[in-house]
Amino acid sequence: MPGVTWLERILNTVADRGRELLGLRDDAAQDSLTSLCQRLIAGRGEATNVALAREILQRFELLDQPARTDFFIALAEQFGPDPERIGAAVAAFHNDRPDTLVQLLHAVEPPRQELFRRLNMAPLGTASLVGMRAQLIDRLQEQPLLSSVDADFRHLLSSWFNRGFLRLQRIDWHSPAVVLEKLMRYESVHPIKGWDDIRRRLAADRRCYGFFHPALPDEPLIFVEVALTRQVATRIAPLIDPQAPVTDPYAADTAMFYSINNALKGLRGISFGNFLLKQVLSELGDELPQLKHFVTLSPMPRLAEGLEMLLGGEVAGWPTDVLDKVLAEHQAVLQSLSGLANPSEAMRVLLHQTDGAQQAALAAPLARLALLYLAEIKQSARQCFDPVAGFHLANGAILERINPGADASQKGQAQSHGVMVNYRYDPEQVVANHEAYVQDGRIVMSRALQREYDKHIAGKH
């Protein structure tokens, strides 16, 4: 089996022996999956526990989708903490008796967590549990009861995938084929179209780095792609063109971060990106000390959605008559293109049209609305509606430039009307920018964008 380590081979041998000791047969109806889980939690022998863990994970893989849902519901209903035990531990708790705190902690921990820890003993157990959580995530919306099971998964996976266990590794054309294949499979921002494409993305003037975990040695958990250029890129096509000429990386003065991908759905909500970017910035600075600029070319995956809400008058504090003032200097152009005197209504209509000449004419008003979207539409009191913006700003980036017409792909047009953003990382300002955003919700902008914001957006609502 590819990727099986010597330790996993030993565990398989132990599990085979333990299976004999347990008298397990291939008949899946012999014991229910939940009864096997109860036996695993109660078990004491290492060989039998490894065997049970492997048996449970293998049988889970054989279940059809409804049976998997039933299993997750059983985990929620039958493997939660005991309320009476919690009540007794709370009643017995005293600040001056540490043993009562230990008893309380044991009482509130769901047996599910111990079950997951023991399942992790199986060969390839970590990978199986990450895959199991991916299955669980697909069911959370229809089965709110399962949120408690997901909370236990997140708690344990956050510990198991702690930054201290992760290894930063450069991925290049000489990396194992299995890693390159997964790079192609997991690239979701700008899909890779075959081996010629990936070879160009790993050429001398490109860099790709990923975090790897010892339990998943061939899985890039998260990876970032970088282009080494002579200037800040404002369009994505030249960076991902398989036919683009390869340039001298030592002549570059700019590192363009153009794609960041979380690979495994089962690790959703467990953050690696902030650590990855900081370490890659350090790696690039050490390897190529002539680099002066560290800039992203980032998508705006919720811009189309946000502008539909904004121009439809659905964003609190931004009625359409206020938006008309924001767009006032573009009224003549918008009216000539749409025949509508109302700028916000004209913009709403025009954004659904695909004529190239009209898109060029819309660049300036679209950039202004994109700035308003980033700066004013919030998911919470301090967090941007746009998740990519929130990620980079929380990491201490500067909102550098907004680029209409940067992404001509079908996906880019559908998600963001083709707009992309440059975020700039200045090592001298990262900490202060991070504090400004996470403490006060303040976005640090380039001088040009700050002037645009102060003149046309600030104080309008």
FISE-721100 format. One line per field, with one value per residue (C-alpha): residue in three letters; x, y, z. Coordinates in nm, 2 decimals. Layout:
residues N
residuo = ALA,...
c1 = X,...
c2 = Y,...
c3 = Z,...
end
This chain:
residues 461
residuo = MET,PRO,GLY,VAL,THR,TRP,LEU,GLU,ARG,ILE,LEU,ASN,THR,VAL,ALA,ASP,ARG,GLY,ARG,GLU,LEU,LEU,GLY,LEU,ARG,ASP,ASP,ALA,ALA,GLN,ASP,SER,LEU,THR,SER,LEU,CYS,GLN,ARG,LEU,ILE,ALA,GLY,ARG,GLY,GLU,ALA,THR,ASN,VAL,ALA,LEU,ALA,ARG,GLU,ILE,LEU,GLN,ARG,PHE,GLU,LEU,LEU,ASP,GLN,PRO,ALA,ARG,THR,ASP,PHE,PHE,ILE,ALA,LEU,ALA,GLU,GLN,PHE,GLY,PRO,ASP,PRO,GLU,ARG,ILE,GLY,ALA,ALA,VAL,ALA,ALA,PHE,HIS,ASN,ASP,ARG,PRO,ASP,THR,LEU,VAL,GLN,LEU,LEU,HIS,ALA,VAL,GLU,PRO,PRO,ARG,GLN,GLU,LEU,PHE,ARG,ARG,LEU,ASN,MET,ALA,PRO,LEU,GLY,THR,ALA,SER,LEU,VAL,GLY,MET,ARG,ALA,GLN,LEU,ILE,ASP,ARG,LEU,GLN,GLU,GLN,PRO,LEU,LEU,SER,SER,VAL,ASP,ALA,ASP,PHE,ARG,HIS,LEU,LEU,SER,SER,TRP,PHE,ASN,ARG,GLY,PHE,LEU,ARG,LEU,GLN,ARG,ILE,ASP,TRP,HIS,SER,PRO,ALA,VAL,VAL,LEU,GLU,LYS,LEU,MET,ARG,TYR,GLU,SER,VAL,HIS,PRO,ILE,LYS,GLY,TRP,ASP,ASP,ILE,ARG,ARG,ARG,LEU,ALA,ALA,ASP,ARG,ARG,CYS,TYR,GLY,PHE,PHE,HIS,PRO,ALA,LEU,PRO,ASP,GLU,PRO,LEU,ILE,PHE,VAL,GLU,VAL,ALA,LEU,THR,ARG,GLN,VAL,ALA,THR,ARG,ILE,ALA,PRO,LEU,ILE,ASP,PRO,GLN,ALA,PRO,VAL,THR,ASP,PRO,TYR,ALA,ALA,ASP,THR,ALA,MET,PHE,TYR,SER,ILE,ASN,ASN,ALA,LEU,LYS,GLY,LEU,ARG,GLY,ILE,SER,PHE,GLY,ASN,PHE,LEU,LEU,LYS,GLN,VAL,LEU,SER,GLU,LEU,GLY,ASP,GLU,LEU,PRO,GLN,LEU,LYS,HIS,PHE,VAL,THR,LEU,SER,PRO,MET,PRO,ARG,LEU,ALA,GLU,GLY,LEU,GLU,MET,LEU,LEU,GLY,GLY,GLU,VAL,ALA,GLY,TRP,PRO,THR,ASP,VAL,LEU,ASP,LYS,VAL,LEU,ALA,GLU,HIS,GLN,ALA,VAL,LEU,GLN,SER,LEU,SER,GLY,LEU,ALA,ASN,PRO,SER,GLU,ALA,MET,ARG,VAL,LEU,LEU,HIS,GLN,THR,ASP,GLY,ALA,GLN,GLN,ALA,ALA,LEU,ALA,ALA,PRO,LEU,ALA,ARG,LEU,ALA,LEU,LEU,TYR,LEU,ALA,GLU,ILE,LYS,GLN,SER,ALA,ARG,GLN,CYS,PHE,ASP,PRO,VAL,ALA,GLY,PHE,HIS,LEU,ALA,ASN,GLY,ALA,ILE,LEU,GLU,ARG,ILE,ASN,PRO,GLY,ALA,ASP,ALA,SER,GLN,LYS,GLY,GLN,ALA,GLN,SER,HIS,GLY,VAL,MET,VAL,ASN,TYR,ARG,TYR,ASP,PRO,GLU,GLN,VAL,VAL,ALA,ASN,HIS,GLU,ALA,TYR,VAL,GLN,ASP,GLY,ARG,ILE,VAL,MET,SER,ARG,ALA,LEU,GLN,ARG,GLU,TYR,ASP,LYS,HIS,ILE,ALA,GLY,LYS,HIS
c1 = 0.00,0.16,0.25,0.24,0.53,0.72,0.52,0.19,0.30,0.38,0.04,-0.13,0.06,-0.05,-0.41,-0.42,-0.31,-0.56,-0.84,-0.77,-0.78,-1.11,-1.26,-1.38,-1.52,-1.57,-1.95,-2.03,-2.36,-2.18,-2.15,-2.30,-2.06,-2.16,-2.12,-1.76,-1.70,-1.82,-1.59,-1.30,-1.36,-1.37,-1.08,-0.74,-0.52,-0.31,-0.33,-0.71,-0.76,-0.56,-0.76,-1.09,-0.99,-0.90,-1.22,-1.44,-1.27,-1.29,-1.65,-1.73,-1.59,-1.83,-2.14,-2.37,-2.45,-2.77,-2.59,-2.31,-2.56,-2.71,-2.36,-2.29,-2.62,-2.54,-2.21,-2.40,-2.67,-2.48,-2.13,-2.19,-2.10,-2.32,-2.53,-2.56,-2.19,-2.13,-2.38,-2.21,-1.87,-1.99,-2.14,-1.81,-1.59,-1.38,-1.12,-0.88,-0.90,-0.73,-0.85,-1.21,-1.11,-0.96,-1.29,-1.49,-1.27,-1.31,-1.69,-1.74,-1.52,-1.74,-1.65,-1.64,-1.31,-1.16,-1.31,-1.15,-0.81,-0.83,-0.94,-0.63,-0.43,-0.53,-0.29,-0.36,-0.60,-0.53,-0.61,-0.93,-1.05,-0.98,-1.18,-1.46,-1.49,-1.52,-1.82,-1.96,-1.92,-2.14,-2.43,-2.40,-2.66,-2.93,-2.84,-2.76,-2.74,-2.41,-2.24,-2.13,-1.96,-1.79,-1.68,-1.50,-1.33,-1.21,-1.08,-0.87,-0.76,-0.65,-0.41,-0.29,-0.23,-0.06,0.20,0.47,0.40,0.39,0.68,0.72,0.84,0.91,0.73,0.91,0.92,1.14,0.89,0.72,0.46,0.20,0.25,0.23,-0.09,-0.25,-0.13,-0.33,-0.63,-0.64,-0.57,-0.91,-0.83,-0.68,-0.72,-0.41,-0.48,-0.24,0.13,0.26,0.07,0.20,0.56,0.54,0.41,0.71,0.97,1.27,1.08,0.80,0.79,0.54,0.55,0.32,0.27,0.30,0.22,0.41,0.08,0.00,0.35,0.22,-0.06,0.00,-0.24,-0.22,0.00,0.09,0.20,0.44,0.55,0.89,0.85,1.00,0.68,0.35,0.11,-0.24,-0.38,-0.38,-0.35,0.02,0.11,-0.07,0.00,0.18,0.35,0.49,0.87,1.07,1.26,1.57,1.45,1.75,1.65,1.31,1.22,0.87,0.72,0.36,0.15,-0.13,-0.29,-0.34,-0.53,-0.65,-0.64,-0.85,-1.21,-1.17,-0.94,-1.17,-1.17,-0.82,-0.60,-0.26,-0.25,-0.12,0.18,0.24,0.26,0.49,0.73,0.72,0.80,1.10,1.21,1.19,1.38,1.66,1.68,1.64,1.75,1.70,1.32,1.17,0.80,0.58,0.23,-0.07,-0.30,-0.61,-0.96,-1.27,-1.50,-1.80,-1.79,-2.07,-2.29,-2.20,-2.27,-2.60,-2.70,-2.55,-2.71,-3.04,-3.05,-3.00,-2.69,-2.77,-2.65,-2.61,-2.95,-2.94,-2.97,-2.64,-2.48,-2.60,-2.38,-2.08,-2.12,-2.22,-1.92,-1.98,-2.35,-2.31,-2.12,-2.35,-2.66,-2.52,-2.45,-2.78,-3.03,-3.10,-3.05,-3.01,-2.64,-2.70,-2.98,-2.77,-2.47,-2.69,-2.82,-2.48,-2.30,-2.52,-2.41,-2.09,-2.01,-1.63,-1.66,-1.91,-1.69,-1.40,-1.62,-1.74,-1.38,-1.37,-1.72,-1.67,-1.34,-1.50,-1.78,-1.52,-1.34,-1.67,-1.74,-1.41,-1.41,-1.78,-1.96,-1.90,-1.97,-1.94,-1.86,-1.50,-1.47,-1.48,-1.76,-1.50,-1.31,-0.99,-0.97,-1.03,-0.75,-0.49,-0.59,-0.58,-0.23,-0.12,-0.14,-0.20,-0.49,-0.27,-0.47,-0.80,-0.78,-1.09,-1.05,-0.79,-0.96,-1.13,-1.21,-1.57,-1.53,-1.37,-1.65,-1.92,-1.77,-1.62,-1.70,-1.33,-1.20,-0.89,-0.69,-0.33,-0.25,0.10,0.30,0.55,0.76,0.80,0.42,0.27,0.23,0.08,-0.15,-0.26,-0.34,-0.53,-0.76,-0.82,-0.85,-1.04,-1.15,-0.94,-0.81,-0.47,-0.47,-0.22,-0.22,-0.40,-0.69,-0.70,-0.75,-1.02,-1.19,-1.17,-1.30,-1.58,-1.69,-1.61,-1.89,-2.14,-2.37
c2 = 0.00,0.34,0.56,0.28,0.33,0.06,0.16,0.11,-0.23,-0.32,-0.19,-0.40,-0.71,-0.62,-0.57,-0.91,-1.08,-0.88,-0.97,-1.34,-1.28,-1.10,-1.37,-1.11,-1.25,-1.09,-1.09,-0.72,-0.81,-0.99,-0.68,-0.34,-0.06,0.12,-0.19,-0.22,0.14,0.07,-0.23,-0.01,0.25,-0.02,-0.22,-0.25,-0.47,-0.28,-0.55,-0.59,-0.21,-0.17,-0.45,-0.30,0.04,-0.09,-0.30,0.00,0.22,-0.05,-0.12,0.25,0.27,-0.01,0.17,0.34,0.71,0.66,0.41,0.66,0.93,0.68,0.61,0.98,1.03,0.74,0.91,1.22,1.05,0.76,0.89,1.22,1.31,1.19,1.48,1.32,1.27,1.63,1.76,1.56,1.68,2.04,2.00,1.85,2.11,2.33,2.59,2.47,2.10,2.04,1.68,1.81,2.00,1.68,1.50,1.78,1.77,1.40,1.43,1.69,1.52,1.32,0.95,1.03,1.20,0.89,0.69,0.91,0.89,0.51,0.50,0.69,0.39,0.20,0.19,0.50,0.60,0.98,0.98,0.78,1.02,1.32,1.16,1.07,1.43,1.53,1.30,1.46,1.81,1.73,1.64,1.93,2.16,1.89,1.74,2.01,1.74,1.65,1.98,1.83,1.55,1.80,2.00,1.69,1.63,1.99,1.98,1.67,1.75,2.10,1.93,1.66,1.91,2.17,2.38,2.20,1.88,2.04,2.05,2.32,2.17,2.32,2.14,2.13,1.93,1.67,1.61,1.26,1.21,1.14,1.49,1.65,1.47,1.59,1.94,1.92,1.77,2.02,2.34,2.51,2.88,2.85,2.49,2.32,2.19,1.90,1.82,2.10,2.35,2.22,2.20,2.57,2.65,2.48,2.63,2.83,3.16,3.00,2.86,2.63,2.55,2.32,2.21,1.83,1.62,1.30,1.10,1.21,1.24,1.26,1.51,1.88,2.01,2.36,2.50,2.84,2.92,3.21,3.39,3.58,3.89,4.23,4.42,4.38,4.18,4.31,4.03,3.66,3.52,3.60,3.42,3.10,3.09,2.75,2.91,3.21,3.24,3.15,3.44,3.47,3.44,3.63,3.93,3.94,4.21,4.09,3.77,3.74,3.50,3.41,3.09,2.95,2.62,2.43,2.07,1.85,1.92,1.71,1.98,2.27,2.53,2.43,2.72,2.67,2.97,3.23,3.01,2.91,3.27,3.39,3.10,3.13,3.50,3.41,3.13,3.35,3.63,3.40,3.24,3.56,3.86,4.09,4.06,4.39,4.34,4.06,4.10,3.88,3.87,3.75,3.66,3.82,3.51,3.69,4.02,3.94,3.83,4.13,4.38,4.22,4.28,4.63,4.75,4.59,4.80,4.50,4.63,4.82,5.18,5.18,5.26,5.31,5.69,5.69,5.46,5.71,5.97,5.74,5.68,6.04,6.12,5.81,5.89,6.01,5.70,5.47,5.64,5.63,5.26,5.16,5.44,5.46,5.79,5.62,5.52,5.23,5.08,5.13,4.96,4.67,4.61,4.66,4.41,4.13,4.21,4.06,4.31,4.37,4.74,4.79,4.61,4.84,5.14,5.00,4.95,5.28,5.25,4.88,4.94,5.20,4.96,4.69,4.92,5.00,4.62,4.55,4.83,4.86,4.53,4.32,3.96,4.06,4.38,4.36,4.09,4.15,3.99,3.87,3.57,3.62,3.98,3.88,3.62,3.86,4.16,3.95,3.84,4.20,4.28,4.62,4.66,4.78,4.79,4.69,4.55,4.54,4.30,4.10,3.76,3.69,3.32,3.21,3.15,3.49,3.66,3.47,3.53,3.88,4.03,3.98,4.19,4.08,4.25,4.31,4.27,4.38,4.23,4.47,4.29,4.62,4.68,4.33,4.33,4.68,4.61,4.28,4.46,4.74,4.49,4.23,4.49,4.78,4.64,4.90,4.82,4.96,5.08,5.21,5.59,5.58,5.37,5.56,5.89,5.72,5.60,5.93,6.13,5.91,5.66,5.77,5.95,5.89,5.67
c3 = 0.00,-0.10,0.19,0.45,0.70,0.89,1.20,1.02,0.90,1.26,1.37,1.10,1.23,1.59,1.46,1.28,1.60,1.81,1.57,1.63,2.00,1.98,1.75,1.50,1.18,0.84,0.89,0.94,1.11,1.40,1.61,1.54,1.48,1.79,2.01,1.87,1.96,2.32,2.33,2.21,2.48,2.75,2.61,2.79,2.57,2.31,2.04,2.08,2.08,1.76,1.61,1.71,1.59,1.25,1.23,1.31,1.05,0.79,0.85,0.85,0.50,0.39,0.51,0.26,0.31,0.52,0.75,0.79,0.90,1.15,1.29,1.34,1.51,1.74,1.82,1.92,2.12,2.28,2.33,2.50,2.86,3.14,3.28,3.63,3.65,3.55,3.81,4.08,3.98,3.98,4.33,4.46,4.30,4.54,4.44,4.71,4.60,4.27,4.26,4.23,3.92,3.77,3.84,3.68,3.36,3.34,3.38,3.11,2.84,2.61,2.56,2.19,2.24,2.39,2.11,1.85,2.03,2.03,1.67,1.59,1.71,1.39,1.09,0.89,1.17,1.14,0.77,0.83,1.10,0.88,0.61,0.86,0.96,0.60,0.58,0.89,0.76,0.47,0.71,0.96,0.79,0.78,1.12,1.37,1.64,1.49,1.59,1.92,1.73,1.51,1.81,1.95,1.61,1.59,1.95,1.89,1.53,1.65,1.89,1.65,1.38,1.60,1.43,1.62,1.43,1.08,0.84,0.58,0.25,-0.09,-0.36,-0.70,-1.02,-0.85,-0.56,-0.56,-0.83,-0.56,-0.41,-0.76,-0.84,-0.51,-0.59,-0.91,-0.74,-0.45,-0.64,-0.64,-0.68,-1.03,-1.14,-1.29,-1.64,-1.68,-1.64,-1.86,-1.65,-1.32,-1.46,-1.55,-1.20,-1.05,-1.28,-1.17,-1.13,-0.93,-0.58,-0.40,-0.03,0.17,0.53,0.58,0.89,0.99,0.98,0.63,0.46,0.11,0.18,0.15,0.41,0.28,0.01,-0.14,-0.49,-0.56,-0.88,-0.87,-1.09,-1.16,-1.07,-0.89,-1.10,-1.14,-1.37,-1.30,-1.66,-1.71,-1.38,-1.47,-1.84,-1.91,-2.21,-2.03,-2.06,-1.76,-1.61,-1.38,-1.02,-0.90,-1.11,-0.94,-0.68,-0.60,-0.47,-0.59,-0.37,-0.62,-0.47,-0.13,-0.09,0.21,0.08,0.31,0.39,0.71,0.85,0.78,1.05,1.17,1.07,0.91,0.67,0.90,1.00,0.64,0.51,0.78,0.73,0.35,0.38,0.59,0.36,0.05,0.23,0.32,-0.03,-0.23,-0.02,-0.32,-0.29,-0.18,-0.22,-0.09,-0.24,-0.31,-0.61,-0.43,-0.54,-0.39,-0.37,-0.22,-0.41,-0.66,-0.37,-0.16,-0.44,-0.51,-0.15,-0.15,-0.47,-0.37,-0.06,0.18,0.36,0.68,0.67,0.29,0.12,-0.25,-0.23,-0.04,-0.30,-0.56,-0.39,-0.38,-0.76,-0.84,-1.05,-1.27,-1.33,-1.69,-1.80,-1.62,-1.77,-2.12,-2.09,-1.93,-2.00,-1.63,-1.44,-1.10,-1.06,-0.82,-1.03,-1.35,-1.19,-1.07,-1.43,-1.60,-1.37,-1.52,-1.87,-2.03,-2.31,-2.30,-2.38,-2.10,-1.86,-1.94,-1.88,-1.55,-1.41,-1.21,-1.05,-0.99,-0.81,-0.59,-0.49,-0.43,-0.19,-0.01,0.00,0.16,0.41,0.51,0.47,0.77,0.86,1.23,1.41,1.32,1.05,0.67,0.48,0.23,0.38,0.18,0.29,0.65,0.63,0.49,0.70,1.02,0.92,0.91,0.53,0.38,0.14,-0.15,-0.47,-0.63,-0.99,-1.21,-1.51,-1.33,-1.37,-1.70,-1.61,-1.59,-1.21,-1.16,-1.35,-1.16,-0.81,-0.84,-1.18,-1.25,-0.97,-0.77,-0.49,-0.41,-0.04,0.06,0.34,0.49,0.76,0.95,0.97,1.00,1.38,1.40,1.11,1.27,1.60,1.42,1.24,1.52,1.80,1.63,1.29,1.12,0.77,0.68,0.32,0.07,0.04,-0.29,-0.15,0.17,-0.03,-0.24,0.07,0.26,-0.04,-0.17,0.10,0.45,0.63,0.35,0.55
end
